[in-house]
Structure formats: structure tokens, C-alpha cells
Amino acid sequence: MTKTVLRYGLYSAAFLVALFSFNMWVGHFGTTMLAGYITMVLSLSFVYFGLRYYRDKQNNGVLGFGQGLKLGMLITLAPSIFIGLFDMAYIKFFNPDFYQKYTEQAVAQLKAGVPPAQFEAKAAALRESMAFMSQPWVDFLFMFTQVAAIGLIITVISTFILKRTAAKKPVLEFA
């Protein structure tokens, strides 16, 4: 089970970091968020493949629901941790003004959609929440929980699809 968790967890993490890197290189704020969620779902498809591999190759064709949940969430841990660390490094070293630019864009969108009387209060609240989000540990936790939550959903769906109990052996009856 450990080999399966490491193999598929690292595949998922590498795929996620590679796609996020590409997305950050070519994307902009409007498309980055949608592409980010698509990237998470695609990379977490390795949970399905890991569960199927474990069921078929290591566990004699059997996968219980609890066993699938445990294995799927262990596989999900690697990409969750890696993307949290990657995002922290990206913001610290490659795009240190990310939150400032993101806040400016969000305030501009807010200004276009909020009545002038409410704008200043809402803009101040937005700036305050963005200042909180820009802390490295908060950024890590935010990215970690996003990937883990999507991983939980994919784990539950994959486990339902792949769940298989052992076939019962026929009982011999003597007449």
C-alpha cells in the first residue's frame, strides 16, 4: 500500500505542479482560477488510477469503502502538500507582488459592480482579507485545503466506482 501511495501521490503532485507552472506562465487572473481548478481535478485523477492499481494488483481484486477512502486520501496528501509549498515559493520568489496585483484587480471589479456609497467599506474589507491571505502559512493552508477537498470528492467517487468485495465461497452441504 505504501508503494501505491507514494507512486500515485508523487505522480499527481508532479502533474499538478507542472500544470500550475504552465498555467502561471501563460495565464492571467481571469483564466488562472478556472484553469487551476481544472488542473486540480486532472491531477487528482491519479487517485482513481492508484485505487484501481491497488485493488487489481495488490489486493486480489478487492477494495472496501473504508480502505479506498484511506488510500485515496493518503494519495491526495502529496499533491496537497506540494501545491501548498509550490504556491508559497511562487509568490515569494517569482511573483512577490501577486497579492497586490490581485487586490488591485479585485477592487477595480468591485468598483464596477457596487454602488458608490458601499464601495469604500467593501474595498477596505477586501484589502484586509487579501492582506490576511498573503501570509505564507495562510496561503499554504488555503491551497492545501482546496486540493485536499477536491481530492476527497474524487476519492469518494472513485471508491464508489471501484469498490469490490470478496466473492463469497460456496458452502458445501451434505444431504
Secondary structure in CASP SS format (residue, H / E / C, confidence):
PFRMAT SS
TARGET T0000
AUTHOR 0000-0000-0000
METHOD secondary structure of the structure
MODEL  1
M C 1.00
T H 1.00
K H 1.00
T H 1.00
V H 1.00
L H 1.00
R H 1.00
Y H 1.00
G H 1.00
L H 1.00
Y H 1.00
S H 1.00
A H 1.00
A H 1.00
F H 1.00
L H 1.00
V H 1.00
A H 1.00
L H 1.00
F H 1.00
S H 1.00
F H 1.00
N H 1.00
M H 1.00
W H 1.00
V H 1.00
G C 1.00
H C 1.00
F H 1.00
G H 1.00
T H 1.00
T H 1.00
M H 1.00
L H 1.00
A H 1.00
G H 1.00
Y H 1.00
I H 1.00
T H 1.00
M H 1.00
V H 1.00
L H 1.00
S H 1.00
L C 1.00
S H 1.00
F H 1.00
V H 1.00
Y H 1.00
F H 1.00
G H 1.00
L H 1.00
R H 1.00
Y H 1.00
Y H 1.00
R H 1.00
D H 1.00
K H 1.00
Q H 1.00
N C 1.00
N C 1.00
G C 1.00
V C 1.00
L E 1.00
G C 1.00
F H 1.00
G H 1.00
Q H 1.00
G H 1.00
L H 1.00
K H 1.00
L H 1.00
G H 1.00
M H 1.00
L H 1.00
I H 1.00
T H 1.00
L H 1.00
A H 1.00
P H 1.00
S H 1.00
I H 1.00
F H 1.00
I H 1.00
G H 1.00
L H 1.00
F H 1.00
D H 1.00
M H 1.00
A H 1.00
Y H 1.00
I H 1.00
K H 1.00
F H 1.00
F H 1.00
N C 1.00
P C 1.00
D C 1.00
F H 1.00
Y H 1.00
Q H 1.00
K H 1.00
Y H 1.00
T H 1.00
E H 1.00
Q H 1.00
A H 1.00
V H 1.00
A H 1.00
Q H 1.00
L H 1.00
K H 1.00
A H 1.00
G H 1.00
V C 1.00
P C 1.00
P H 1.00
A H 1.00
Q H 1.00
F H 1.00
E H 1.00
A H 1.00
K H 1.00
A H 1.00
A H 1.00
A H 1.00
L H 1.00
R H 1.00
E H 1.00
S H 1.00
M H 1.00
A H 1.00
F H 1.00
M H 1.00
S C 1.00
Q C 1.00
P H 1.00
W H 1.00
V H 1.00
D H 1.00
F H 1.00
L H 1.00
F H 1.00
M H 1.00
F H 1.00
T H 1.00
Q H 1.00
V H 1.00
A H 1.00
A H 1.00
I H 1.00
G H 1.00
L H 1.00
I H 1.00
I H 1.00
T H 1.00
V H 1.00
I H 1.00
S H 1.00
T H 1.00
F H 1.00
I H 1.00
L H 1.00
K C 1.00
R E 1.00
T C 1.00
A C 1.00
A C 1.00
K C 1.00
K C 1.00
P C 1.00
V C 1.00
L C 1.00
E C 1.00
F C 1.00
A C 1.00
END
